[in-house]
Amino acid sequence: MTTLNQALRNRELARRNGGGDLLKIAKLLASLSPEQRRFVEHKHRFKVAVCPRRAGKSQSLCVYMLVEALAAKSTPILFLSLTRESAKAAVWGTLLELLDKFNIQHESRPSTLQIRFPNGSLITLVGGDVPGARHKLRGRKFKLVCIDEAGFVSNSNFDQLIYSLLPALADLRGTLAMASSPGETMDGFFYHAYAGDMKDSWVQFDWDMLANPYFMTPATSDKYKTKGEEELATICNLQFGGNWSHPTFLREYRGKYVQDNEKLVYPFTSVNVIQTVPTLDDEQFGIGIDFGVTSESAIVVGKFSQYSKDFIIIDSWSRAKCSVDELAAEIMSRQEKYNPIMTVADTGGLGAATTQELRRRYQIPINAADKRDKVFYQRTMAADLYSGYIKVLEGLELLNEWTKIVRGPDGEELKGVKNHEADAALYLWRYAHTAYLKHAEPRLTDDQIMLNQLIQQAIQESKEAEDDLY
């Protein structure tokens, strides 16, 4: 039975489309689950959907684009993915299957990844890796833009995309719909639109395999009601040892954002966070700097000793697009306060000019950070975190950065996550580790010093007595 809301929507679609293709639109919508359909039909202009693996995300986006293309004449639609190839792999084949299944007239252009309809509507697939992709969006108008795997677009790229897309949606009061499985880090534009500080400007949706029509069919085993329940149990048992709370299982198959400490590059715990700063025997101070010519610059202050393996971070600071004068003022104030024995920075690449200016204009001595074998030293630093040798003063922004820096499949940290204070800390720790921490031994007590002197004296007397015999 057709509900009142559905009838009103059908009448609105008929008005917009001159009465055409209503049956096909209805059939397309009927192919979705209730959760998927709510995402497609919701009127909010800014939507975000978290969909883990096998949730039918691509199918939903394809239906969404086809419904909009058929609902009104001359509707321009954009599908954007990480790369051109991923855009093609994600939805091109599915779009053609749906067009054939529902007998929808169209003209497909594989070379340009475009589908044109008799009513003038146009669907275009684009990859974010295409040179000048965001610039090509300038001056264009869209009624619907779908961003696929939005949780894996770097912050810097997303900022540029949004800067280009929002004006392109303005004329037609278009909709921006983002969909993705959860990323490994709880950060980024997509995360903040779904669960962070931007969520009030977006409407949120989520569903998993259990809400995919393909997996809502009866299970083959009497133990389960649906195929989805059966498959989830099989995956959990075989891949995760039956641990339904495993972070990767929750993220990949249940669509949950979870903190996975096993993925952290800098796996700190409460043991590494201190509220008061202890005094080290014969302590020394150092400053680590990460130059951000086009992003943030960061400063980290740490202290250490030749008599201890402890490395204690007591101060951190970062600011976007600060001038050389501002950066120099921050460095010199800390030099005056802590009297550091070393100041370490990335002096290569874009940081070279900043280093020269700091040396020339402010006579700030800067040692070049060794950036070779970064992954190895990150893991060595992680081992010191595990052992409790590294301590960080509570409240420093560095700790917030560490919670978001995770390793990718290749073992290297994922790009696009803020890591300026983390890099400054790594530069300083590596320098101090090589010069002090690696060979640190506790200072001897007075009794130990006296005992060593007596031992050396006994050895010398024994040697002299042996020489007298010959």
LINWO-V240687 format. One record per backbone hydrogen bond with DSSP energy under -1.0 kcal/mol. NH is the residue of the N-H (numbers start at 0). CO is the residue of the C=O. E is the energy in kcal/mol with one decimal. If there is no record, write none. Layout:
nh: (NH | NH)
co: (CO | CO)
e: (E | E)
//
This chain:
nh: (6 | 7 | 8 | 9 | 10 | 11 | 12 | 13 | 14 | 15 | 16 | 18 | 19 | 24 | 25 | 26 | 27 | 28 | 29 | 31 | 36 | 37 | 38 | 39 | 40 | 41 | 46 | 47 | 48 | 49 | 50 | 52 | 54 | 59 | 60 | 61 | 62 | 63 | 64 | 65 | 66 | 67 | 68 | 69 | 70 | 73 | 76 | 77 | 78 | 79 | 80 | 86 | 87 | 88 | 89 | 90 | 91 | 94 | 95 | 96 | 97 | 98 | 99 | 100 | 101 | 103 | 106 | 108 | 112 | 113 | 114 | 115 | 116 | 119 | 121 | 122 | 123 | 124 | 125 | 127 | 129 | 132 | 135 | 137 | 139 | 141 | 142 | 143 | 144 | 145 | 146 | 147 | 149 | 151 | 152 | 154 | 157 | 158 | 159 | 160 | 161 | 162 | 163 | 164 | 165 | 168 | 172 | 173 | 174 | 175 | 176 | 177 | 178 | 179 | 186 | 191 | 192 | 193 | 194 | 197 | 198 | 200 | 201 | 202 | 204 | 206 | 210 | 211 | 214 | 215 | 218 | 223 | 226 | 227 | 229 | 230 | 231 | 232 | 233 | 234 | 235 | 236 | 237 | 238 | 239 | 241 | 242 | 243 | 245 | 249 | 250 | 251 | 252 | 255 | 262 | 264 | 267 | 271 | 273 | 282 | 283 | 285 | 286 | 287 | 288 | 289 | 296 | 297 | 298 | 299 | 300 | 301 | 302 | 303 | 307 | 310 | 311 | 312 | 313 | 314 | 316 | 318 | 320 | 326 | 327 | 328 | 329 | 330 | 331 | 332 | 333 | 334 | 335 | 336 | 337 | 338 | 340 | 343 | 344 | 346 | 350 | 351 | 354 | 355 | 356 | 357 | 358 | 359 | 360 | 361 | 363 | 366 | 368 | 376 | 377 | 378 | 379 | 380 | 381 | 382 | 383 | 384 | 385 | 386 | 387 | 388 | 390 | 391 | 392 | 393 | 395 | 398 | 400 | 401 | 402 | 403 | 406 | 407 | 410 | 413 | 422 | 423 | 424 | 425 | 426 | 427 | 428 | 429 | 430 | 431 | 432 | 433 | 434 | 435 | 436 | 437 | 439 | 440 | 448 | 449 | 450 | 451 | 452 | 453 | 454 | 455 | 456 | 457 | 458 | 459 | 460 | 461 | 462 | 463 | 464 | 465 | 466 | 467 | 469)
co: (2 | 3 | 4 | 5 | 6 | 7 | 8 | 9 | 10 | 11 | 12 | 13 | 16 | 20 | 21 | 22 | 23 | 24 | 25 | 28 | 32 | 33 | 34 | 35 | 36 | 37 | 175 | 202 | 177 | 204 | 179 | 251 | 51 | 55 | 56 | 57 | 58 | 59 | 60 | 61 | 62 | 63 | 64 | 65 | 66 | 118 | 121 | 143 | 123 | 145 | 125 | 82 | 83 | 84 | 85 | 86 | 87 | 90 | 91 | 92 | 93 | 94 | 95 | 96 | 97 | 98 | 115 | 113 | 108 | 108 | 122 | 106 | 120 | 116 | 74 | 114 | 76 | 112 | 78 | 80 | 126 | 129 | 131 | 134 | 136 | 167 | 75 | 75 | 174 | 77 | 176 | 79 | 178 | 148 | 149 | 415 | 153 | 154 | 155 | 156 | 157 | 158 | 159 | 160 | 161 | 164 | 169 | 168 | 142 | 44 | 144 | 46 | 146 | 48 | 184 | 187 | 188 | 189 | 190 | 191 | 195 | 197 | 198 | 45 | 47 | 49 | 207 | 208 | 211 | 212 | 224 | 220 | 216 | 214 | 225 | 226 | 227 | 228 | 229 | 230 | 231 | 232 | 233 | 234 | 235 | 235 | 239 | 241 | 242 | 245 | 246 | 247 | 248 | 249 | 259 | 404 | 265 | 268 | 391 | 279 | 303 | 301 | 341 | 299 | 343 | 297 | 318 | 289 | 316 | 287 | 314 | 285 | 311 | 283 | 304 | 388 | 302 | 390 | 300 | 300 | 298 | 296 | 294 | 322 | 323 | 324 | 325 | 326 | 327 | 328 | 329 | 330 | 331 | 332 | 333 | 334 | 284 | 286 | 366 | 344 | 347 | 348 | 350 | 351 | 352 | 353 | 354 | 355 | 356 | 357 | 357 | 342 | 344 | 372 | 373 | 374 | 375 | 376 | 377 | 378 | 379 | 380 | 381 | 382 | 384 | 383 | 310 | 271 | 312 | 273 | 392 | 395 | 396 | 397 | 398 | 400 | 262 | 411 | 407 | 405 | 418 | 419 | 420 | 421 | 422 | 423 | 424 | 425 | 426 | 427 | 428 | 429 | 430 | 431 | 431 | 432 | 436 | 305 | 444 | 445 | 446 | 447 | 448 | 449 | 450 | 451 | 452 | 453 | 454 | 455 | 456 | 457 | 458 | 459 | 460 | 461 | 462 | 463 | 466)
e: (-2.4 | -2.6 | -2.4 | -2.7 | -2.1 | -2.2 | -2.9 | -2.4 | -2.2 | -2.4 | -2.2 | -1.5 | -1.2 | -2.2 | -2.6 | -2.2 | -2.4 | -2.5 | -2.1 | -1.6 | -2.7 | -2.0 | -1.5 | -1.9 | -2.8 | -1.6 | -2.3 | -2.2 | -2.6 | -2.4 | -2.3 | -2.9 | -1.2 | -2.1 | -2.3 | -2.3 | -2.4 | -2.5 | -2.4 | -2.3 | -2.8 | -2.1 | -2.2 | -2.2 | -1.8 | -1.8 | -2.8 | -2.6 | -2.9 | -3.3 | -2.0 | -2.1 | -2.2 | -2.8 | -2.2 | -1.9 | -1.2 | -3.0 | -2.0 | -2.2 | -2.4 | -2.4 | -2.1 | -2.9 | -2.4 | -2.7 | -2.5 | -3.0 | -1.1 | -1.7 | -2.4 | -2.8 | -2.4 | -2.3 | -2.3 | -2.6 | -2.2 | -2.5 | -2.9 | -2.5 | -1.5 | -2.0 | -1.7 | -1.1 | -1.8 | -2.4 | -3.1 | -1.2 | -2.6 | -2.8 | -2.5 | -3.0 | -1.5 | -1.7 | -1.3 | -1.2 | -2.5 | -2.4 | -1.5 | -2.3 | -3.0 | -1.8 | -1.3 | -2.9 | -2.2 | -1.2 | -1.1 | -2.8 | -2.4 | -3.2 | -3.0 | -2.7 | -2.4 | -2.0 | -2.0 | -2.3 | -1.8 | -1.7 | -3.5 | -1.7 | -1.3 | -2.0 | -1.2 | -2.2 | -2.3 | -1.5 | -2.1 | -1.8 | -1.7 | -1.0 | -1.2 | -1.2 | -2.9 | -2.7 | -1.8 | -2.6 | -2.6 | -2.0 | -2.1 | -2.7 | -2.6 | -2.4 | -2.5 | -2.6 | -1.3 | -2.5 | -1.8 | -1.2 | -1.5 | -2.7 | -2.2 | -3.2 | -2.4 | -2.5 | -1.8 | -2.4 | -2.0 | -1.5 | -2.4 | -1.1 | -3.2 | -2.5 | -2.1 | -3.1 | -2.6 | -2.3 | -2.6 | -2.3 | -3.1 | -2.6 | -2.9 | -2.2 | -2.6 | -2.2 | -1.1 | -2.3 | -2.5 | -3.0 | -2.0 | -1.3 | -2.4 | -2.1 | -2.1 | -2.5 | -2.7 | -2.1 | -1.9 | -2.2 | -3.0 | -2.0 | -1.2 | -2.2 | -2.4 | -1.5 | -2.8 | -2.1 | -2.7 | -3.2 | -2.4 | -1.1 | -1.9 | -1.4 | -2.5 | -2.3 | -2.1 | -2.4 | -2.3 | -2.8 | -2.7 | -1.1 | -1.8 | -3.8 | -3.0 | -2.0 | -2.3 | -2.1 | -2.0 | -2.6 | -2.2 | -1.9 | -1.6 | -1.9 | -2.7 | -2.0 | -1.1 | -2.0 | -2.4 | -2.9 | -2.3 | -3.2 | -1.4 | -1.3 | -2.0 | -2.4 | -1.3 | -1.8 | -2.5 | -3.0 | -2.0 | -2.8 | -2.5 | -2.1 | -2.4 | -2.2 | -2.7 | -2.0 | -3.0 | -2.6 | -1.9 | -2.7 | -3.2 | -2.1 | -1.9 | -3.2 | -1.8 | -2.5 | -1.2 | -1.5 | -2.5 | -2.4 | -2.5 | -2.5 | -2.1 | -2.3 | -2.3 | -2.6 | -2.4 | -2.5 | -2.4 | -2.3 | -2.6 | -2.2 | -2.1 | -2.4 | -2.3 | -1.9 | -2.0 | -1.9 | -1.1)
//
